Amino acid sequence: MSKLTEKVKKKKKRKARMRLVSISSIGVALGFLHAVSAFYLRQIYNVKTLAPAWRITKGEILFSA
C-alpha cells in the first residue's frame, strides 16, 4: 500500500509542477506580448507626431513600403 501512496504523491507533485510551469510560461508570454505592443504603439505615436501637417493617414505612413 505504501508504494501506491508514493506513486500517487509523485503523480500529484508532477501535476503541481506542470501547472506551475504552464502558468509561468503563460505569464512570460503575456509579458512579452505586452512589451511588444507597447513598443509598437509607441512607434506609431512617434510616427504620427512627426508626420507633416497635411492629411496623411497612419495607414499610409505604416504600409507605404
Sine and cosine of phi, psi and omega as CSV:
sin_phi,cos_phi,sin_psi,cos_psi,sin_omega,cos_omega
0.00,0.00,-0.53,0.85,-0.03,-1.00
-0.93,0.37,-0.54,0.84,0.05,-1.00
-0.91,0.42,-0.59,0.81,0.03,-1.00
-0.91,0.41,-0.69,0.72,0.02,-1.00
-0.92,0.39,-0.56,0.83,0.06,-1.00
-0.90,0.43,-0.66,0.75,0.02,-1.00
-0.90,0.43,-0.65,0.76,0.00,-1.00
-0.91,0.41,-0.68,0.73,0.03,-1.00
-0.89,0.45,-0.66,0.75,0.01,-1.00
-0.90,0.45,-0.66,0.75,0.02,-1.00
-0.90,0.43,-0.65,0.76,0.02,-1.00
-0.91,0.40,-0.64,0.76,0.04,-1.00
-0.89,0.46,-0.69,0.72,0.00,-1.00
-0.89,0.46,-0.66,0.75,0.02,-1.00
-0.90,0.43,-0.67,0.74,0.02,-1.00
-0.91,0.41,-0.64,0.77,0.01,-1.00
-0.91,0.42,-0.68,0.74,0.02,-1.00
-0.91,0.41,-0.59,0.80,0.06,-1.00
-0.89,0.45,-0.69,0.72,0.01,-1.00
-0.90,0.44,-0.69,0.73,0.01,-1.00
-0.90,0.44,-0.68,0.74,-0.02,-1.00
-0.92,0.39,-0.66,0.75,0.02,-1.00
-0.91,0.42,-0.66,0.75,-0.01,-1.00
-0.93,0.36,-0.61,0.79,0.03,-1.00
-0.93,0.38,-0.59,0.80,0.08,-1.00
-0.90,0.43,-0.65,0.76,0.04,-1.00
-0.89,0.46,-0.67,0.74,0.03,-1.00
-0.91,0.42,-0.67,0.74,0.01,-1.00
-0.89,0.45,-0.68,0.73,0.02,-1.00
-0.91,0.41,-0.63,0.78,0.06,-1.00
-0.89,0.46,-0.67,0.74,0.03,-1.00
-0.89,0.45,-0.71,0.71,0.02,-1.00
-0.90,0.44,-0.60,0.80,0.04,-1.00
-0.90,0.43,-0.69,0.73,0.01,-1.00
-0.91,0.42,-0.67,0.74,0.00,-1.00
-0.91,0.41,-0.67,0.74,0.00,-1.00
-0.92,0.39,-0.61,0.79,0.05,-1.00
-0.90,0.44,-0.67,0.74,0.03,-1.00
-0.89,0.45,-0.71,0.70,-0.02,-1.00
-0.90,0.44,-0.69,0.72,0.02,-1.00
-0.91,0.41,-0.58,0.81,0.06,-1.00
-0.90,0.44,-0.65,0.76,0.02,-1.00
-0.90,0.43,-0.66,0.75,0.04,-1.00
-0.88,0.47,-0.69,0.73,-0.01,-1.00
-0.90,0.44,-0.66,0.75,0.02,-1.00
-0.90,0.43,-0.65,0.76,0.03,-1.00
-0.90,0.43,-0.66,0.75,-0.03,-1.00
-0.92,0.40,-0.66,0.75,-0.04,-1.00
-0.97,0.26,-0.43,0.90,0.02,-1.00
-1.00,0.00,-0.06,1.00,-0.03,-1.00
-0.94,0.34,0.49,-0.87,0.05,-1.00
-0.90,0.43,0.19,-0.98,-0.13,-0.99
-0.97,0.23,-0.29,0.96,-0.01,-1.00
-0.95,0.31,0.19,-0.98,-0.13,-0.99
-0.97,0.25,0.98,-0.18,0.08,-1.00
-0.71,-0.71,0.71,-0.70,-0.10,-1.00
-1.00,0.00,0.30,-0.95,0.06,-1.00
-0.89,0.46,-0.58,0.81,0.01,-1.00
-0.88,0.47,-0.64,0.77,0.03,-1.00
-0.92,0.39,-0.58,0.81,0.02,-1.00
-0.94,0.34,-0.73,0.69,-0.12,-0.99
-0.97,0.24,-0.60,0.80,-0.14,-0.99
-0.93,-0.36,0.42,0.91,-0.01,-1.00
-0.99,0.12,-0.29,0.96,-0.06,-1.00
-0.97,0.26,0.00,0.00,0.00,0.00
